[in-house]
């Protein structure tokens, strides 16, 4: 049991994974910009084929719920809900920053450093939260404009690991502190959803399909069309 299709579309990375019996069978990623809507179905097909799993054989669909790209979240949640309705499968929603923190913890090894995942939210603003090693929230999810004084209380008490697409633009302001650790080239992956989704599956912690919506955190503000990237 526990065969779960995981969809991650909250950032510029479009990622799909199939997990079963506690392990990842397949993970497919695409960094093609402005292509989530066209690439997602293809990635799902590729992941299912590689994993040797058919859609009716899935036990649940998991989706990254936000915060993140407004457009990306809408695409991922719409696809997840569509599969759930068509296949009569439960929907599992995973906080995007928590899944990123999970991956940070797995790749940073042992230690007591706090985990601060960051997603780009335009200019010097990021979507962020701070987690301990048990993935408990030390600081809640928020949209923060980063300055040189950000996280000063936490950095004064111990090491903090920063990672994610939003972290790179904060490095010049926070990287000088002796307790700040920046992990470069660290990105979201649907594979990080699976362990958290499996835990929710075992607890039967499913979403209401009729009422579930992505966690946008901020209201959508329409702007001029962009040539590159999912930055909304």
N, C-alpha and C positions, 0 to 999 in steps of 0.2 A: 504494500500500500504506500501511499504518499507519492504518487506519480503526478508531478506538478509542472505545468507550463508557466514560466516566469517571464514577464515583459518589463523591460526597463527603457523608458522613452523620455525621462525627465530632463535630459541634457542633450548636447549635440551628438552623443553616442546613442545609437539605437542597438539594443542588445536583447537577445532571446536565449533562454536556457531551459533545458529539461532536466529535472531532478527526480530521482527515484530511489527509494530504500536508503536514504541518507547520503547519497552521492550524486554528483553531476554527471549525466550521461552525455550531454552536448551543450555547447555554448557558441552562439553565432553573434558576431558584432559587425556593425557598419559605422564608419565615420564619415560617410558621404553626407555633405551638408544639405539641409533643406529637403531631405528625402525620407523622413520617417514614414510618411503615409504610403509611399511607394515601396519601401524596402521591408517594412515590418512583416507583411504576409510572406514574402520570399524567405526571410530569415526564419520564420516559424516553420515553413515547409522544410527548409534545410535542417533545422534542429530536430524536427520529428523524424526525418529520414535517417539522420546520423544516429539518433538514439534508438531507432527501431521501435518507435512508439506511434500508435495511431490515435487520432483525436478522441474517439470514443473510449479509449483506454485510459485517458487522463482521469485523475481523481479530483483535481481542482485547477483553477487558473489564479495565478498571483500577479499583481501589478504594482509597480512603484507609484505611490499615491501623491508624491510631492513633499515639499515644494520643489519648484523647478520651472522649466520652460512651459508657459501657458499652452502653446500649441502642441508641444510634445506630450504633455500630460493628457490633453484631450484625446489625442490619437491613441495613446496606450490604453487609457481607461475605456474608450469606446470599443476598441478591439477586444479587450478582456471581457467586457459586459456582453458583447455580441457572441463570443464563444460560450460564455456561461449560459445565456438564454438558449442558444441553438443546441448545446450538448447537455443541458440540465445539470450543470456542474456548479459547485460553490465558488464564490469570489473571495480571494484573500488580498487584503491591501497592506502593503508594507511601507512605512515612512522612508522616504528616499534618503534622508541624511543618516538614519539609523543603519540602513543597509551599507552605506558608504563607510560608516564607523565600524561596522562588523568586518569589512574587508581590511580596513586600516589595522584593526586589532590582530587579525590573522597574519598580516604581513609584517607587523612590527615586533612580533615575538613577545617575550615576557617583559615585565616592567610595570611601573605604576604611572607612567605618563598618561595624561588625559588625552582624549581624542577629539579633535575639532575639524569635522568635515566642512567643506565650503563649496557652494555652488554659485556660479556667476549670476549676479542680478543687475548687471549694468553698472558702468562707471566704477566707483569704489564701494559699491554695495554688494553684499553677499547674503545668500541664505545660509544660515549656520546654526549649529547647536554644539554643546560640549557634553561628551559622555565619559564615564569612567570605564574601567576595563570590563565591568559586567554589563555594559551598555545601558546603565542607568543615566538619565539626564542630569547633568550637573548644572547646565544652563539650558533653558528651553529653546525650542526652535524659534528663530526670529530673522528678520531682515535687518542687517547691521551695516551702517556706513563705517568702514574701517579707518581708524586714525592710528597714530603712533602710540596712543594710550589704550587702545582696545585690548582687552583681556589682561590688563596690567595686574589685576589682583590675582588671577590664576597663575600667570607667569612668575609672579613674585613668590609663589608657594611651591612651584615644581615645574617639571617639564610638560609641555603641551605639544602634541603632534598636529600639524596642519597639513591637510591634503585635499585634493579635489580641484575641479576646474576654476574655482574662485580663489584658491589659495595663492596661485602664482602672482596675481596682481597685488597681493597683500605682503609679499615677501620683503619688498623694499621698505615697508613701514615696520614690520614686526620681526624680520629675520635677524636684526642686530642683537636681540635679547639672548642671553646665554641659555635660557630655558626653552627657547622656541626651536622646534625641529620641523623643517619643511620637507615633504616628500614630493619630489618632482614627477611629472608624467603619471599621475595617479588618477584613474578615471572610474566612472560607474561601470558596473557589469551586472547583468541579470543573474549571473551565478551567485552573487552575494545575497540575492533575494531568497534563494531556496532554503537555507537553514532556518531563517526567520519564518518563512512561509510554512515549513514543515512543522515548526513548533505551534503555529496558529492552527494548522490542520488537525493536529492531535488534540488541541483544545476545542476544536469545532468553533473557532472564532471567525465566523464568516460575515461578510458584509450583506446588507440588504440591497439586492440588485436594483430595485426600483428607485431607491433614494441615494445611493452612493454617488459622491462627486469627488473629483480630485481636490487635494489640499493646495490651493493656489497661494495662500498666505497673504498675497497682495492682490488688490483689484487689478484687472487687466486694463491697461491704458493703450489705446491704439496709437501707433506712430507711423512714420513713413516706412514703406516696404524696404527690407534689407536685401543686399545681394548675397551676404554670407551668414551662415550660422543660425541656430535657434537661440536667440537672445531674449525672447519675450517671456 
